[in-house]
Amino acid sequence: MSKIDDLLAKEGAAAENYQMPEQLPEHVTATRPNLGRATVVSVRLSADEHAQLQHAAGEANLPVSTLIRIWALDRLHAESAGGTVSERLARLERQVFQHTA
């Protein structure tokens, strides 16, 4: 085995045997933000669509999955509120102009 193989084997064994300390250091905060989210959804995207999502996520400094979740939840909220602001405005404009015509 090479030195790199030995090092990788040693690090792998250490990771497998790692035990979380009973008490974390003061400056460390442990969170489990997705604990209440039990369902995983798979979505098929083209390579171009995935690249666009990665770019948008990078611009927002977020992981792709977080950006997708934010957008999906935002859309669900908009749907429950009667649509997005632009959709509601378009509906209002149609109603106003139908009555004045």
N, C-alpha and C positions, 0 to 999 in steps of 0.2 A: 504494500500500500504506500501511496505517496504521502507527503506531509499534509497536503490539502485533504486527502481522504481521511487521514487520522483526525485532523482537526474537525472536519464535518461530522465524523462519527462521534467524537467527544462532545461537540456542541449539541448534536441530536439527542444523545443520551441524557445530557444535562437538561434539555428542554422537556424531554419525556418525564423526567423525575422531579421537575420543578414543583415545589409546594408553595402556595400562596402564604405569605406571613399572616399570622393571626391578627396583627394590627398593622395597618398601612402607615407609612410615614405621614406626618402632618400635612405636607404640601401636596399629597396625592389624594385625589377625589375619585372614587370608583362610582361609575354610573352604569346603568343598564337601560338606556333610553328606549329600546325596542322590546322590553320585557312584555308589554301588553299586546304586542303585535305578533300573533301566532300564525298568520297565513303568509306564505310566500307566493308571489305571482310571477310566472315566466312570460316574457313577451319577446316575440321574434321581430327583429329589426334588420334592415339592410345594413351593409357596412357603412354606407354614407349616412344613414340615419343615426347609427351608433356614434359615428365620428362627430356628427353635429351635437349629439347629447353630451359627449365627452368635452367638446369645446365649451358648450354652455355651462356645464358643471365646473369646468376649470375656471371660467370667467367668474363664477359665483363662489369659487373656493369651496366646493361641496363635492362629495362623492356622487357619481351618476345616480346611484339608487336613491340617495337622499333627495336629489333634484326631482327625480321622477315621482317620488312620494309626495313632495311638496306640490308639484303641479297637479297631480291626481286629486289630492285632498282639496286643493284650491278650486278645482273644477267641480268637485262634488258639492262644496260649499256654495259655489255660484249657482249650480243647478237647484239646490234646495232654496235659494233666495230668489228664484225666478230667472236665472240666467246671469251672464256677466253684465257689467255695467254697459258695455257697448251694445249687447243684445237687447237689454231693456230699453236703452235709448232709441235703438232702431225701431223697436215695437211701438214706443210712444210716438215717434215721428210718423210712422204709418198711420196710427190712429188719428193723430192731429190732422194730417193732410187728407185723410179719407173724409173727415167731417167737414173740412173747408172746401172740398171740391164740389 
